[in-house]
Amino acid sequence: MSTAVPQCIWALGAKLGEGPVWHPGENMLYFVDIKGQQLHRCAEDGTARQSWQMPAETGFALPMTDGGMVCGMPGKLMRFDPKTGAFTLLRELEASLPGNRMNDGYVGPDHSLWFGSMDNAETAASGSLYRLRSNGDLQALDSGYVITNGPATSPDGRTFYHTDTLKKEVYAFDLAPDGTLSRKRVFARIEGSGYPDGTAVDAAGYVWVALFGGARVERYAPDGKLEGSLAFPCPNITKIAFGGPDLRTAFATTAWKGMSDEDRRKYPLAGGLFSFRVAAPGQAQHSFTLQA
């Protein structure tokens, strides 16, 4: 586990900072503030900052192969072009679940999009895990979640990870070459404070789990053994992403959602973007391909 101390590189005070993703074509980091309805972008060191107001709560924004970002919003997927500010509808879904919104997302090595939905009130188990293939085929692969989180895959592409935040469990599935999931099992169960939020897997196959309300990130070996943890100066850590030219800069989004005024004074960096250096690089970021 890294012995580095996380440094706040952008103290923007996001209510629900989420979904950091390194855009290799731009050498920039993107992330969202779901409740603030904003998309943010900055350089590796936190400079060159830019922000866009989004039309709805956006759970993720991930790079697309032919330009722009695929964004998960309540009931739909949209393409956003940062150069023009234009939005284009890609797909509508969950029309019968108006209380749902999209949450965490991930692009697999085959350039398909994995993402989850959730009850925006965080009470009903109406969330599902989806996979949208490049040919436009949308599949619901798992269901019964109140808060979905952390889609990610192992470096060899044989294991898929997904998280049930309120149950405090990270699951592992066998992942077939055609995207089929099987043999769902508990990979890690969070002990102590905090709820598992976003997940990232490094090039060595270790699974990094951000803990909302836990003031730390935990790193698990491929066999599910807790290998170590890294403390943060604020409670709500939401997700890790790896970036920089060598993929050894780890970025962490945080949030002040749910904190009292007293706690916000106690933790002034809550909602900031943090970074720290790691020994093992992350996996390369893929882009979502959607064929016309």
C-alpha positions as a Markdown table, in Angstrom:
| # | Residue | x | y | z |
|---|---|---|---|---|
| 1 | Met | 0.0 | 0.0 | 0.0 |
| 2 | Ser | 1.2 | 3.5 | -0.8 |
| 3 | Thr | 2.8 | 5.4 | 2.1 |
| 4 | Ala | 2.1 | 8.7 | 0.4 |
| 5 | Val | -0.3 | 11.2 | 2.0 |
| 6 | Pro | -3.2 | 12.2 | -0.2 |
| 7 | Gln | -2.9 | 15.8 | -1.2 |
| 8 | Cys | -5.9 | 18.0 | -2.1 |
| 9 | Ile | -5.3 | 19.3 | -5.6 |
| 10 | Trp | -8.6 | 21.0 | -6.1 |
| 11 | Ala | -10.6 | 22.1 | -3.1 |
| 12 | Leu | -13.8 | 22.7 | -5.0 |
| 13 | Gly | -16.2 | 21.5 | -2.3 |
| 14 | Ala | -18.3 | 19.1 | -4.4 |
| 15 | Lys | -21.5 | 17.9 | -2.7 |
| 16 | Leu | -21.1 | 14.4 | -4.2 |
| 17 | Gly | -17.8 | 14.3 | -6.2 |
| 18 | Glu | -17.7 | 11.0 | -8.1 |
| 19 | Gly | -16.5 | 9.1 | -11.1 |
| 20 | Pro | -12.9 | 10.2 | -11.7 |
| 21 | Val | -11.6 | 9.0 | -15.0 |
| 22 | Trp | -8.3 | 9.7 | -16.8 |
| 23 | His | -8.7 | 10.7 | -20.4 |
| 24 | Pro | -5.5 | 9.5 | -22.1 |
| 25 | Gly | -6.2 | 11.4 | -25.3 |
| 26 | Glu | -6.3 | 14.7 | -23.5 |
| 27 | Asn | -4.1 | 13.9 | -20.5 |
| 28 | Met | -6.8 | 15.3 | -18.3 |
| 29 | Leu | -8.9 | 14.0 | -15.5 |
| 30 | Tyr | -12.7 | 14.2 | -15.6 |
| 31 | Phe | -15.1 | 13.8 | -12.7 |
| 32 | Val | -18.6 | 14.7 | -11.7 |
| 33 | Asp | -20.5 | 16.3 | -8.9 |
| 34 | Ile | -23.7 | 14.3 | -9.0 |
| 35 | Lys | -25.8 | 16.5 | -6.7 |
| 36 | Gly | -24.2 | 19.7 | -8.0 |
| 37 | Gln | -25.0 | 18.6 | -11.5 |
| 38 | Gln | -21.6 | 19.5 | -12.8 |
| 39 | Leu | -18.8 | 17.9 | -14.8 |
| 40 | His | -15.2 | 19.0 | -14.0 |
| 41 | Arg | -11.9 | 18.6 | -15.8 |
| 42 | Cys | -8.3 | 19.3 | -14.8 |
| 43 | Ala | -4.7 | 18.4 | -15.4 |
| 44 | Glu | -2.8 | 15.8 | -13.4 |
| 45 | Asp | -1.6 | 18.5 | -10.9 |
| 46 | Gly | -5.1 | 20.0 | -10.5 |
| 47 | Thr | -4.5 | 23.0 | -12.8 |
| 48 | Ala | -6.2 | 23.9 | -16.1 |
| 49 | Arg | -9.6 | 23.6 | -14.5 |
| 50 | Gln | -12.8 | 23.7 | -16.4 |
| 51 | Ser | -16.4 | 23.0 | -15.4 |
| 52 | Trp | -19.7 | 22.5 | -17.1 |
| 53 | Gln | -23.2 | 22.6 | -15.8 |
| 54 | Met | -25.1 | 19.4 | -16.6 |
| 55 | Pro | -28.9 | 19.3 | -17.3 |
| 56 | Ala | -29.5 | 16.6 | -14.7 |
| 57 | Glu | -27.7 | 14.6 | -12.0 |
| 58 | Thr | -24.9 | 12.8 | -13.8 |
| 59 | Gly | -23.6 | 9.6 | -12.3 |
| 60 | Phe | -20.7 | 9.1 | -14.6 |
| 61 | Ala | -19.0 | 10.7 | -17.7 |
| 62 | Leu | -16.7 | 8.4 | -19.6 |
| 63 | Pro | -14.7 | 8.9 | -22.9 |
| 64 | Met | -16.1 | 7.7 | -26.2 |
| 65 | Thr | -14.0 | 6.5 | -29.0 |
| 66 | Asp | -15.4 | 8.9 | -31.6 |
| 67 | Gly | -15.2 | 11.9 | -29.2 |
| 68 | Gly | -17.1 | 13.4 | -26.4 |
| 69 | Met | -18.2 | 11.7 | -23.2 |
| 70 | Val | -21.0 | 9.2 | -22.5 |
| 71 | Cys | -23.0 | 10.4 | -19.5 |
| 72 | Gly | -25.4 | 8.5 | -17.3 |
| 73 | Met | -28.4 | 10.6 | -16.3 |
| 74 | Pro | -31.8 | 9.7 | -14.8 |
| 75 | Gly | -33.6 | 7.5 | -17.4 |
| 76 | Lys | -31.0 | 8.0 | -20.2 |
| 77 | Leu | -27.5 | 8.0 | -21.5 |
| 78 | Met | -26.4 | 11.2 | -23.2 |
| 79 | Arg | -23.3 | 12.1 | -25.3 |
| 80 | Phe | -21.7 | 15.4 | -24.2 |
| 81 | Asp | -19.2 | 17.2 | -26.3 |
| 82 | Pro | -17.0 | 19.4 | -24.1 |
| 83 | Lys | -15.8 | 21.4 | -27.2 |
| 84 | Thr | -19.3 | 22.6 | -28.1 |
| 85 | Gly | -21.3 | 22.0 | -25.0 |
| 86 | Ala | -23.9 | 20.0 | -27.0 |
| 87 | Phe | -25.8 | 17.0 | -25.6 |
| 88 | Thr | -27.1 | 14.2 | -27.7 |
| 89 | Leu | -29.5 | 11.4 | -26.6 |
| 90 | Leu | -28.0 | 8.0 | -27.0 |
| 91 | Arg | -30.4 | 5.7 | -25.1 |
| 92 | Glu | -33.5 | 5.9 | -22.9 |
| 93 | Leu | -34.0 | 3.3 | -20.2 |
| 94 | Glu | -35.9 | 2.5 | -17.0 |
| 95 | Ala | -39.0 | 4.5 | -18.0 |
| 96 | Ser | -41.0 | 2.6 | -15.4 |
| 97 | Leu | -38.6 | 3.7 | -12.6 |
| 98 | Pro | -38.8 | 7.5 | -12.5 |
| 99 | Gly | -37.2 | 7.5 | -9.0 |
| 100 | Asn | -34.0 | 5.9 | -10.3 |
| 101 | Arg | -30.9 | 7.6 | -11.6 |
| 102 | Met | -27.7 | 6.2 | -13.1 |
| 103 | Asn | -24.7 | 5.8 | -10.8 |
| 104 | Asp | -21.2 | 4.4 | -11.3 |
| 105 | Gly | -19.9 | 3.4 | -14.7 |
| 106 | Tyr | -16.9 | 1.7 | -16.4 |
| 107 | Val | -15.7 | 0.9 | -19.9 |
| 108 | Gly | -14.4 | -2.6 | -20.4 |
| 109 | Pro | -11.5 | -3.7 | -22.6 |
| 110 | Asp | -14.0 | -4.6 | -25.4 |
| 111 | His | -15.2 | -1.0 | -25.3 |
| 112 | Ser | -18.6 | -1.9 | -23.9 |
| 113 | Leu | -20.2 | 0.2 | -21.2 |
| 114 | Trp | -20.9 | -1.2 | -17.7 |
| 115 | Phe | -23.0 | 0.9 | -15.4 |
| 116 | Gly | -25.5 | 0.7 | -12.6 |
| 117 | Ser | -28.8 | 2.4 | -11.7 |
| 118 | Met | -30.1 | 3.1 | -8.2 |
| 119 | Asp | -33.0 | 4.6 | -6.2 |
| 120 | Asn | -32.2 | 8.3 | -5.9 |
| 121 | Ala | -33.9 | 8.2 | -2.4 |
| 122 | Glu | -31.5 | 5.4 | -1.4 |
| 123 | Thr | -34.3 | 3.2 | 0.0 |
| 124 | Ala | -35.8 | 0.9 | -2.7 |
| 125 | Ala | -33.9 | -2.1 | -4.1 |
| 126 | Ser | -34.7 | -0.9 | -7.7 |
| 127 | Gly | -31.1 | -0.7 | -9.0 |
| 128 | Ser | -29.7 | -2.9 | -11.7 |
| 129 | Leu | -26.4 | -3.6 | -13.3 |
| 130 | Tyr | -26.3 | -3.1 | -17.1 |
| 131 | Arg | -23.9 | -3.7 | -20.0 |
| 132 | Leu | -24.3 | -1.7 | -23.2 |
| 133 | Arg | -22.4 | -3.4 | -26.0 |
| 134 | Ser | -20.9 | -1.5 | -29.0 |
| 135 | Asn | -23.6 | -2.8 | -31.2 |
| 136 | Gly | -26.3 | -1.2 | -29.1 |
| 137 | Asp | -27.4 | -4.4 | -27.3 |
| 138 | Leu | -28.4 | -3.5 | -23.7 |
| 139 | Gln | -28.5 | -6.2 | -21.1 |
| 140 | Ala | -29.5 | -6.2 | -17.4 |
| 141 | Leu | -27.1 | -8.6 | -15.7 |
| 142 | Asp | -27.9 | -8.3 | -12.0 |
| 143 | Ser | -30.6 | -6.5 | -9.9 |
| 144 | Gly | -31.9 | -5.9 | -6.4 |
| 145 | Tyr | -29.5 | -3.1 | -5.5 |
| 146 | Val | -30.4 | 0.0 | -3.5 |
| 147 | Ile | -27.0 | 1.7 | -4.5 |
| 148 | Thr | -24.9 | 0.1 | -7.2 |
| 149 | Asn | -21.2 | 0.9 | -7.4 |
| 150 | Gly | -17.8 | 0.0 | -8.5 |
| 151 | Pro | -18.0 | -1.9 | -11.9 |
| 152 | Ala | -14.4 | -3.0 | -12.7 |
| 153 | Thr | -12.5 | -5.9 | -14.2 |
| 154 | Ser | -9.3 | -7.8 | -13.4 |
| 155 | Pro | -6.3 | -7.3 | -15.7 |
| 156 | Asp | -6.8 | -10.7 | -17.3 |
| 157 | Gly | -10.4 | -9.9 | -18.0 |
| 158 | Arg | -11.7 | -13.0 | -16.3 |
| 159 | Thr | -13.1 | -11.4 | -13.1 |
| 160 | Phe | -15.7 | -8.7 | -12.9 |
| 161 | Tyr | -16.3 | -6.7 | -9.7 |
| 162 | His | -19.5 | -5.0 | -8.6 |
| 163 | Thr | -20.6 | -3.4 | -5.2 |
| 164 | Asp | -23.7 | -3.4 | -3.1 |
| 165 | Thr | -23.0 | -0.3 | -1.1 |
| 166 | Leu | -25.6 | -0.6 | 1.6 |
| 167 | Lys | -24.9 | -4.3 | 2.2 |
| 168 | Lys | -21.2 | -3.3 | 2.5 |
| 169 | Glu | -20.2 | -6.1 | 0.1 |
| 170 | Val | -18.0 | -6.2 | -3.0 |
| 171 | Tyr | -18.9 | -9.0 | -5.3 |
| 172 | Ala | -16.7 | -10.9 | -7.8 |
| 173 | Phe | -18.2 | -12.7 | -10.9 |
| 174 | Asp | -16.6 | -14.9 | -13.5 |
| 175 | Leu | -16.5 | -12.9 | -16.7 |
| 176 | Ala | -16.8 | -14.8 | -20.0 |
| 177 | Pro | -15.3 | -13.4 | -23.2 |
| 178 | Asp | -18.9 | -12.6 | -24.5 |
| 179 | Gly | -19.6 | -10.5 | -21.3 |
| 180 | Thr | -21.7 | -13.2 | -19.5 |
| 181 | Leu | -21.4 | -13.1 | -15.7 |
| 182 | Ser | -21.6 | -16.2 | -13.5 |
| 183 | Arg | -20.6 | -17.5 | -10.1 |
| 184 | Lys | -21.4 | -14.4 | -8.1 |
| 185 | Arg | -19.7 | -14.4 | -4.7 |
| 186 | Val | -18.6 | -12.0 | -2.0 |
| 187 | Phe | -15.1 | -10.8 | -2.7 |
| 188 | Ala | -14.8 | -8.5 | 0.3 |
| 189 | Arg | -17.1 | -7.5 | 3.1 |
| 190 | Ile | -16.3 | -4.1 | 4.7 |
| 191 | Glu | -15.6 | -4.3 | 8.4 |
| 192 | Gly | -15.8 | -1.2 | 10.6 |
| 193 | Ser | -16.8 | 2.3 | 9.5 |
| 194 | Gly | -17.7 | 3.2 | 6.0 |
| 195 | Tyr | -19.6 | 1.9 | 3.0 |
| 196 | Pro | -17.9 | 0.6 | -0.2 |
| 197 | Asp | -18.3 | 3.2 | -3.0 |
| 198 | Gly | -16.4 | 3.3 | -6.2 |
| 199 | Thr | -13.8 | 0.6 | -7.1 |
| 200 | Ala | -10.7 | 0.5 | -9.3 |
| 201 | Val | -8.4 | -2.4 | -10.1 |
| 202 | Asp | -4.7 | -1.8 | -10.7 |
| 203 | Ala | -2.4 | -3.5 | -13.2 |
| 204 | Ala | -1.3 | -6.0 | -10.5 |
| 205 | Gly | -4.9 | -7.1 | -9.9 |
| 206 | Tyr | -5.3 | -5.4 | -6.6 |
| 207 | Val | -8.8 | -3.9 | -5.9 |
| 208 | Trp | -9.0 | -0.4 | -4.5 |
| 209 | Val | -12.3 | 0.4 | -2.6 |
| 210 | Ala | -13.2 | 3.9 | -1.6 |
| 211 | Leu | -15.2 | 4.1 | 1.6 |
| 212 | Phe | -18.0 | 6.6 | 2.0 |
| 213 | Gly | -18.1 | 7.6 | 5.7 |
| 214 | Gly | -14.9 | 5.6 | 6.3 |
| 215 | Ala | -12.2 | 8.3 | 5.7 |
| 216 | Arg | -10.0 | 5.8 | 3.9 |
| 217 | Val | -9.4 | 3.7 | 0.8 |
| 218 | Glu | -8.8 | 0.0 | 1.2 |
| 219 | Arg | -6.7 | -2.2 | -1.1 |
| 220 | Tyr | -7.5 | -5.9 | -1.5 |
| 221 | Ala | -5.3 | -8.6 | -3.0 |
| 222 | Pro | -6.8 | -10.7 | -5.8 |
| 223 | Asp | -7.7 | -13.4 | -3.3 |
| 224 | Gly | -9.8 | -10.9 | -1.3 |
| 225 | Lys | -7.4 | -10.4 | 1.5 |
| 226 | Leu | -7.2 | -6.9 | 2.9 |
| 227 | Glu | -3.7 | -5.7 | 2.0 |
| 228 | Gly | -3.8 | -2.2 | 3.5 |
| 229 | Ser | -5.6 | 1.1 | 3.8 |
| 230 | Leu | -4.9 | 4.8 | 3.2 |
| 231 | Ala | -6.3 | 7.5 | 5.5 |
| 232 | Phe | -7.9 | 10.7 | 4.2 |
| 233 | Pro | -8.5 | 14.1 | 5.9 |
| 234 | Cys | -12.3 | 13.9 | 5.3 |
| 235 | Pro | -14.9 | 11.2 | 5.8 |
| 236 | Asn | -16.6 | 10.5 | 2.4 |
| 237 | Ile | -14.2 | 9.0 | -0.2 |
| 238 | Thr | -16.1 | 8.1 | -3.3 |
| 239 | Lys | -13.8 | 6.6 | -6.0 |
| 240 | Ile | -10.2 | 6.1 | -7.1 |
| 241 | Ala | -8.9 | 6.4 | -10.6 |
| 242 | Phe | -5.4 | 6.0 | -12.0 |
| 243 | Gly | -3.8 | 8.5 | -14.4 |
| 244 | Gly | -0.9 | 10.5 | -15.5 |
| 245 | Pro | 1.5 | 9.4 | -18.2 |
| 246 | Asp | 2.7 | 6.4 | -16.1 |
| 247 | Leu | -0.8 | 5.6 | -14.6 |
| 248 | Arg | 0.8 | 5.8 | -11.2 |
| 249 | Thr | -1.0 | 8.9 | -10.0 |
| 250 | Ala | -4.1 | 7.9 | -8.1 |
| 251 | Phe | -7.0 | 10.4 | -8.0 |
| 252 | Ala | -9.7 | 10.3 | -5.4 |
| 253 | Thr | -13.0 | 12.2 | -5.4 |
| 254 | Thr | -14.8 | 13.0 | -2.1 |
| 255 | Ala | -18.1 | 14.5 | -0.9 |
| 256 | Trp | -19.7 | 16.5 | 1.8 |
| 257 | Lys | -23.2 | 15.0 | 1.2 |
| 258 | Gly | -24.8 | 14.0 | 4.5 |
| 259 | Met | -22.3 | 15.9 | 6.7 |
| 260 | Ser | -23.5 | 18.3 | 9.4 |
| 261 | Asp | -22.4 | 22.0 | 9.4 |
| 262 | Glu | -20.2 | 21.2 | 12.3 |
| 263 | Asp | -18.5 | 18.3 | 10.4 |
| 264 | Arg | -18.1 | 20.5 | 7.3 |
| 265 | Arg | -16.2 | 23.0 | 9.5 |
| 266 | Lys | -14.1 | 20.2 | 11.0 |
| 267 | Tyr | -13.3 | 18.8 | 7.5 |
| 268 | Pro | -12.9 | 21.8 | 5.2 |
| 269 | Leu | -11.5 | 19.7 | 2.4 |
| 270 | Ala | -14.6 | 17.5 | 2.1 |
| 271 | Gly | -15.7 | 17.5 | -1.5 |
| 272 | Gly | -12.2 | 18.1 | -2.8 |
| 273 | Leu | -10.2 | 16.2 | -5.4 |
| 274 | Phe | -7.1 | 14.4 | -4.0 |
| 275 | Ser | -4.1 | 12.7 | -5.5 |
| 276 | Phe | -1.3 | 10.5 | -4.4 |
| 277 | Arg | 1.4 | 8.4 | -6.0 |
| 278 | Val | 1.3 | 4.6 | -6.1 |
| 279 | Ala | 3.8 | 1.8 | -6.8 |
| 280 | Ala | 1.7 | -0.4 | -9.1 |
| 281 | Pro | 0.2 | 1.5 | -12.1 |
| 282 | Gly | -3.5 | 1.4 | -12.9 |
| 283 | Gln | -4.9 | -0.3 | -16.0 |
| 284 | Ala | -5.3 | 1.7 | -19.2 |
| 285 | Gln | -8.5 | 3.6 | -19.6 |
| 286 | His | -10.7 | 2.4 | -22.4 |
| 287 | Ser | -13.2 | 4.4 | -24.5 |
| 288 | Phe | -16.8 | 3.5 | -25.1 |
| 289 | Thr | -17.5 | 2.6 | -28.7 |
| 290 | Leu | -21.1 | 2.8 | -30.0 |
| 291 | Gln | -21.6 | 1.8 | -33.6 |
| 292 | Ala | -23.9 | 3.9 | -35.7 |
